[in-house]
Amino acid sequence: MKKDTIYPNQWLRLHPYTATDATDAYFVRLANRLYAAWPDAAPPSLPLRQRCCLYLAAYLEDLVSGLGLWKGFIDGHRQLYGSCLPFYPTDAATYFPDEPHREDVKFLLWNAWQLEEADRHPYRSPHDPLLDQWAEPLSALLDKAYEEAPENPRLSGYFSHFDTLQEADRKLQWLFRHTYLTEPALLPYEPSAGEHLFLPTGPLALFVHEWMALLAPGSACWQSVPGLHPAAEAIPEKMRQNHQTWYGLFTAHTGGRRIAYLDGYEALRQFLTGVLHWPDDEAHTLPHLRECHDFVLMAHPEKGILLAKDICACIASPHNPLYRREIAEKQAFRLLTEPQRCPPDLLEHCIRHHLLPDACLPETHDLPTVQDNMDFIARHSLLYYYRGD
């Protein structure tokens, strides 16, 4: 039997103010109605059910109040991938971002469910039948509430302006970690103060300046916020020269290719010393990697050389003799979801050039869902470990 009640203090956690009014009271009641309507079949846990109901109530509040967060997410996804949502097709003739939709509800439920202790369970399929069971009664309640829910004037046009830099920082901090759309991504993390300016957040792993381009397009005021649009870090000239030298040696050896696949440690050591002319000593030949089976090296004229280990079997490149389909079918998906399993530049290259054709959901072996949403899955799962440099 269900227990507990969703309280106003839980609702306030998702908001940029500290006192409730009559509008907040309405949405707290809505969250409790959603909680009461949730089908009794387990999972998920009761705390997660409560969070999901709060997220859904906040989603509806966003739609009726003109906060623009959901519309920003839809616009961002459309810019990246040409569709409104990952996983769930929508009809352009009937899908309006300022109205509630069952596909939205399924996505929000999946988003929270997948990210709850993501390191302790297999990847949740976005087509799990449970999501339909949960979404049916919850969507019906939201459709009805949409006709009566009050607008929250404190959120209307919230991101369109600020009066002081302190206010701007508070708005960015809230956007980064406490909205219904960004909180699930950051629950496993504890970013320190100030990190909101240079870490990605939310389902699309967007940096806050990217969010602001979607939430307040054309608004010049955000251009004045120090650090919001960080400049590229300058590479010392000596390091830049080294990187360009190594890049030239690398591509001369590979016939112009930026990637090399190496079988075992000895092949790695010989490449580093024989091709790149690094000194043959322990400081340069990476002896701590002796037990690894294979390596991928990738050269960049500005960033230098990156290295990945024990993933060659997953990469279906015509230049990779170590690719093994039977292994890739079991392990390639891990490159999209396990932090530091594959360097971001290499992973982005593999996705862009369709070099992970065997990546599928681990339990259902669903290939199309992964192949059609590969970049989104990597962004959603890895955040900084995919979008970072």
Secondary structure, DSSP 8 states (H G I E B T S, - for coil): -------HHHHHTTSSSS---HHHHHHHHHHHHHHHHS-S---S-HHHHHHHHHHHHHHHHHHHHT--HHHHHHHHHHHHHSSSSSSS---TTT--TTS--HHHHHHHHHHHHHHTTGGGS----TT-HHHHHHHHHHHHHHHHHHTT----TTTTTGGG--SSHHHHHHHHHHHHHTSTTTHHHHTT----TTGGGTS-BTTTTB-HHHHHHHHSTT-GGGGGSTTSS-------HHHHHHHHHHHHHHHHHHTS-SEEEEESHHHHHHIIIIIS---SSTTTS-GGGTT-SEEEEEEETTTEEEEEES-GGG---TT-TT--HHHHHHHTTHHHHSTTSS-HHHHHHHHHTT--TT---TTT--HHHHHHSHHHHHHHHHTHHHH--
